[in-house]
Amino acid sequence: MEDLKLIRNFKDGDKESFEKLVIKYRQTAISFSQSFVHDYYIAEDIAQESFASIYVYKERYDEKYRFKTYLFTIIRNKSIDYIRKKHTTFLHEATEPISSVDVEEIILKKEQKEMLNEKINELKYDYKIVIYLIDFYGFSYKEAAKIMGKNLMQIKILVYRARKRLKILLQKEA
């Protein structure tokens, strides 16, 4: 609800409200784009471009959608456009801050994360994206459907199949 208030204030001319939205979502926006383009600096540019697009075309924002859903839809589209233009591969591992001081635990977590990302990258394109959106970024099925341009039933099927396939890949590894 706070985002809605900020976006409404921004539409009414309060630029500081938009800055608060940028600060709130900047890192997750970069991380999400990076899952497509594999390069932090390019992802940073795409995220910045996405925020700029929202800033310039603020009247396009439909308040029935959460701001984060709207932002991630734009980022997804801009990331795909970049991939199409550059013919690059996508989906880099999601970044997570490590809070443990135990070196062995850090190494073990890193190895597990690398194996999980390796297996996720073996999945089909739509499976990868739906796993990242729902399991890594915490979007609802409905929001993931909006971002991916699919209906709710298609997302439910994709999530089921993606998780099932990922489980098989992880069991083969073990």
C-alpha positions as YAML, in Angstrom:
chain: A
units: angstrom
residues:
- id: 1
  name: MET
  ca: [0.00, 0.00, 0.00]
- id: 2
  name: GLU
  ca: [2.95, 2.29, 0.66]
- id: 3
  name: ASP
  ca: [4.06, 1.90, -2.98]
- id: 4
  name: LEU
  ca: [0.65, 2.97, -4.22]
- id: 5
  name: LYS
  ca: [0.82, 6.11, -2.09]
- id: 6
  name: LEU
  ca: [4.32, 6.87, -3.39]
- id: 7
  name: ILE
  ca: [3.34, 6.37, -7.03]
- id: 8
  name: ARG
  ca: [0.23, 8.53, -6.58]
- id: 9
  name: ASN
  ca: [2.34, 11.28, -5.01]
- id: 10
  name: PHE
  ca: [4.82, 10.97, -7.87]
- id: 11
  name: LYS
  ca: [2.03, 11.26, -10.44]
- id: 12
  name: ASP
  ca: [0.97, 14.43, -8.63]
- id: 13
  name: GLY
  ca: [4.46, 15.88, -9.10]
- id: 14
  name: ASP
  ca: [6.38, 14.72, -6.00]
- id: 15
  name: LYS
  ca: [9.74, 13.58, -7.41]
- id: 16
  name: GLU
  ca: [10.98, 12.53, -3.97]
- id: 17
  name: SER
  ca: [8.32, 9.79, -3.87]
- id: 18
  name: PHE
  ca: [9.72, 8.31, -7.07]
- id: 19
  name: GLU
  ca: [13.24, 8.44, -5.64]
- id: 20
  name: LYS
  ca: [12.00, 6.41, -2.66]
- id: 21
  name: LEU
  ca: [10.62, 3.76, -5.04]
- id: 22
  name: VAL
  ca: [13.93, 3.64, -6.91]
- id: 23
  name: ILE
  ca: [15.88, 3.22, -3.67]
- id: 24
  name: LYS
  ca: [13.50, 0.53, -2.45]
- id: 25
  name: TYR
  ca: [13.61, -1.60, -5.61]
- id: 26
  name: ARG
  ca: [16.97, -0.80, -7.22]
- id: 27
  name: GLN
  ca: [18.91, -3.84, -6.02]
- id: 28
  name: THR
  ca: [16.17, -6.38, -6.70]
- id: 29
  name: ALA
  ca: [15.60, -4.80, -10.11]
- id: 30
  name: ILE
  ca: [19.28, -5.17, -10.99]
- id: 31
  name: SER
  ca: [19.37, -8.72, -9.67]
- id: 32
  name: PHE
  ca: [16.29, -9.68, -11.68]
- id: 33
  name: SER
  ca: [17.70, -8.24, -14.89]
- id: 34
  name: GLN
  ca: [21.02, -9.93, -14.16]
- id: 35
  name: SER
  ca: [19.23, -13.29, -14.11]
- id: 36
  name: PHE
  ca: [18.63, -12.68, -17.83]
- id: 37
  name: VAL
  ca: [21.75, -10.94, -19.07]
- id: 38
  name: HIS
  ca: [24.60, -12.37, -16.94]
- id: 39
  name: ASP
  ca: [26.31, -9.03, -16.51]
- id: 40
  name: TYR
  ca: [25.86, -6.79, -13.47]
- id: 41
  name: TYR
  ca: [26.67, -3.56, -15.30]
- id: 42
  name: ILE
  ca: [24.31, -4.27, -18.18]
- id: 43
  name: ALA
  ca: [21.63, -5.29, -15.67]
- id: 44
  name: GLU
  ca: [22.22, -2.03, -13.84]
- id: 45
  name: ASP
  ca: [21.73, -0.11, -17.10]
- id: 46
  name: ILE
  ca: [18.53, -2.04, -17.87]
- id: 47
  name: ALA
  ca: [17.16, -1.38, -14.39]
- id: 48
  name: GLN
  ca: [18.01, 2.32, -14.71]
- id: 49
  name: GLU
  ca: [16.39, 2.44, -18.14]
- id: 50
  name: SER
  ca: [13.28, 0.76, -16.72]
- id: 51
  name: PHE
  ca: [12.99, 3.31, -13.93]
- id: 52
  name: ALA
  ca: [13.52, 6.09, -16.46]
- id: 53
  name: SER
  ca: [10.74, 4.67, -18.61]
- id: 54
  name: ILE
  ca: [8.37, 4.66, -15.65]
- id: 55
  name: TYR
  ca: [9.42, 8.22, -14.83]
- id: 56
  name: VAL
  ca: [8.80, 9.49, -18.34]
- id: 57
  name: TYR
  ca: [5.60, 7.52, -18.95]
- id: 58
  name: LYS
  ca: [4.12, 7.70, -15.46]
- id: 59
  name: GLU
  ca: [0.60, 7.96, -16.85]
- id: 60
  name: ARG
  ca: [0.86, 4.38, -18.20]
- id: 61
  name: TYR
  ca: [1.01, 2.89, -14.71]
- id: 62
  name: ASP
  ca: [-2.26, 1.10, -13.88]
- id: 63
  name: GLU
  ca: [-2.89, 1.21, -10.14]
- id: 64
  name: LYS
  ca: [-4.67, -2.14, -10.14]
- id: 65
  name: TYR
  ca: [-1.21, -3.76, -10.38]
- id: 66
  name: ARG
  ca: [1.48, -3.61, -7.73]
- id: 67
  name: PHE
  ca: [4.36, -1.30, -8.59]
- id: 68
  name: LYS
  ca: [6.87, -4.15, -8.23]
- id: 69
  name: THR
  ca: [4.92, -6.27, -10.75]
- id: 70
  name: TYR
  ca: [4.82, -3.37, -13.20]
- id: 71
  name: LEU
  ca: [8.54, -2.68, -12.74]
- id: 72
  name: PHE
  ca: [9.55, -6.32, -13.18]
- id: 73
  name: THR
  ca: [7.42, -6.61, -16.32]
- id: 74
  name: ILE
  ca: [9.27, -3.67, -17.84]
- id: 75
  name: ILE
  ca: [12.65, -5.08, -16.74]
- id: 76
  name: ARG
  ca: [11.82, -8.48, -18.22]
- id: 77
  name: ASN
  ca: [10.85, -6.92, -21.55]
- id: 78
  name: LYS
  ca: [13.92, -4.69, -21.69]
- id: 79
  name: SER
  ca: [16.19, -7.61, -20.74]
- id: 80
  name: ILE
  ca: [14.71, -9.78, -23.47]
- id: 81
  name: ASP
  ca: [15.11, -6.93, -25.95]
- id: 82
  name: TYR
  ca: [18.76, -6.66, -24.96]
- id: 83
  name: ILE
  ca: [19.27, -10.42, -25.38]
- id: 84
  name: ARG
  ca: [17.63, -10.36, -28.80]
- id: 85
  name: LYS
  ca: [19.83, -7.48, -29.90]
- id: 86
  name: LYS
  ca: [23.06, -8.91, -28.54]
- id: 87
  name: HIS
  ca: [22.32, -12.65, -29.01]
- id: 88
  name: THR
  ca: [23.71, -13.39, -25.58]
- id: 89
  name: THR
  ca: [22.82, -16.10, -23.09]
- id: 90
  name: PHE
  ca: [20.84, -15.41, -19.97]
- id: 91
  name: LEU
  ca: [20.18, -16.36, -16.39]
- id: 92
  name: HIS
  ca: [23.02, -15.73, -14.06]
- id: 93
  name: GLU
  ca: [22.85, -16.97, -10.51]
- id: 94
  name: ALA
  ca: [20.76, -14.85, -8.17]
- id: 95
  name: THR
  ca: [22.81, -13.03, -5.58]
- id: 96
  name: GLU
  ca: [22.22, -13.49, -1.89]
- id: 97
  name: PRO
  ca: [23.99, -11.77, 0.96]
- id: 98
  name: ILE
  ca: [25.90, -14.19, 3.19]
- id: 99
  name: SER
  ca: [25.55, -13.45, 6.87]
- id: 100
  name: SER
  ca: [27.38, -16.42, 8.42]
- id: 101
  name: VAL
  ca: [30.93, -16.05, 9.71]
- id: 102
  name: ASP
  ca: [31.68, -19.76, 9.63]
- id: 103
  name: VAL
  ca: [33.96, -20.27, 6.61]
- id: 104
  name: GLU
  ca: [33.01, -23.93, 6.11]
- id: 105
  name: GLU
  ca: [29.34, -23.06, 6.18]
- id: 106
  name: ILE
  ca: [29.92, -20.24, 3.68]
- id: 107
  name: ILE
  ca: [31.74, -22.59, 1.32]
- id: 108
  name: LEU
  ca: [29.07, -25.28, 1.65]
- id: 109
  name: LYS
  ca: [26.28, -22.78, 1.02]
- id: 110
  name: LYS
  ca: [28.13, -21.39, -1.98]
- id: 111
  name: GLU
  ca: [28.61, -24.87, -3.46]
- id: 112
  name: GLN
  ca: [24.93, -25.71, -2.91]
- id: 113
  name: LYS
  ca: [23.87, -22.43, -4.47]
- id: 114
  name: GLU
  ca: [26.15, -23.00, -7.46]
- id: 115
  name: MET
  ca: [24.76, -26.51, -7.96]
- id: 116
  name: LEU
  ca: [21.17, -25.24, -7.69]
- id: 117
  name: ASN
  ca: [21.84, -22.44, -10.20]
- id: 118
  name: GLU
  ca: [23.59, -24.90, -12.50]
- id: 119
  name: LYS
  ca: [20.54, -27.17, -12.43]
- id: 120
  name: ILE
  ca: [18.14, -24.25, -12.86]
- id: 121
  name: ASN
  ca: [20.14, -23.18, -15.93]
- id: 122
  name: GLU
  ca: [19.56, -26.66, -17.40]
- id: 123
  name: LEU
  ca: [15.81, -26.04, -17.36]
- id: 124
  name: LYS
  ca: [13.82, -24.75, -20.32]
- id: 125
  name: TYR
  ca: [13.55, -20.96, -20.60]
- id: 126
  name: ASP
  ca: [10.01, -20.56, -19.17]
- id: 127
  name: TYR
  ca: [10.82, -22.96, -16.33]
- id: 128
  name: LYS
  ca: [13.85, -20.87, -15.35]
- id: 129
  name: ILE
  ca: [11.94, -17.60, -15.36]
- id: 130
  name: VAL
  ca: [8.98, -18.90, -13.36]
- id: 131
  name: ILE
  ca: [11.32, -20.45, -10.75]
- id: 132
  name: TYR
  ca: [13.20, -17.18, -10.37]
- id: 133
  name: LEU
  ca: [10.05, -15.06, -10.18]
- id: 134
  name: ILE
  ca: [8.17, -17.19, -7.67]
- id: 135
  name: ASP
  ca: [10.85, -18.92, -5.62]
- id: 136
  name: PHE
  ca: [13.64, -16.33, -5.65]
- id: 137
  name: TYR
  ca: [11.79, -13.01, -5.92]
- id: 138
  name: GLY
  ca: [8.59, -13.95, -4.08]
- id: 139
  name: PHE
  ca: [6.04, -12.94, -6.70]
- id: 140
  name: SER
  ca: [2.58, -14.44, -6.52]
- id: 141
  name: TYR
  ca: [1.40, -16.71, -9.32]
- id: 142
  name: LYS
  ca: [-0.86, -13.93, -10.59]
- id: 143
  name: GLU
  ca: [2.02, -11.44, -10.66]
- id: 144
  name: ALA
  ca: [4.31, -13.94, -12.39]
- id: 145
  name: ALA
  ca: [1.60, -14.51, -14.99]
- id: 146
  name: LYS
  ca: [1.44, -10.77, -15.66]
- id: 147
  name: ILE
  ca: [5.23, -10.47, -15.93]
- id: 148
  name: MET
  ca: [5.54, -13.48, -18.24]
- id: 149
  name: GLY
  ca: [2.48, -12.62, -20.35]
- id: 150
  name: LYS
  ca: [0.69, -15.86, -19.50]
- id: 151
  name: ASN
  ca: [-2.55, -16.74, -17.76]
- id: 152
  name: LEU
  ca: [-2.78, -18.05, -14.21]
- id: 153
  name: MET
  ca: [-3.37, -21.67, -15.22]
- id: 154
  name: GLN
  ca: [-0.32, -21.65, -17.51]
- id: 155
  name: ILE
  ca: [1.80, -20.35, -14.61]
- id: 156
  name: LYS
  ca: [0.52, -23.05, -12.25]
- id: 157
  name: ILE
  ca: [1.39, -25.72, -14.81]
- id: 158
  name: LEU
  ca: [4.80, -24.16, -15.46]
- id: 159
  name: VAL
  ca: [5.63, -24.00, -11.75]
- id: 160
  name: TYR
  ca: [4.59, -27.61, -11.23]
- id: 161
  name: ARG
  ca: [6.58, -28.87, -14.20]
- id: 162
  name: ALA
  ca: [9.61, -26.68, -13.44]
- id: 163
  name: ARG
  ca: [9.82, -27.83, -9.83]
- id: 164
  name: LYS
  ca: [9.28, -31.44, -10.84]
- id: 165
  name: ARG
  ca: [12.05, -31.23, -13.47]
- id: 166
  name: LEU
  ca: [14.38, -29.41, -11.06]
- id: 167
  name: LYS
  ca: [13.79, -32.07, -8.41]
- id: 168
  name: ILE
  ca: [14.73, -34.78, -10.92]
- id: 169
  name: LEU
  ca: [17.91, -32.92, -11.90]
- id: 170
  name: LEU
  ca: [18.90, -32.42, -8.28]
- id: 171
  name: GLN
  ca: [18.26, -36.09, -7.44]
- id: 172
  name: LYS
  ca: [20.50, -37.17, -10.33]
- id: 173
  name: GLU
  ca: [23.24, -34.95, -8.88]
- id: 174
  name: ALA
  ca: [22.89, -36.51, -5.42]
...
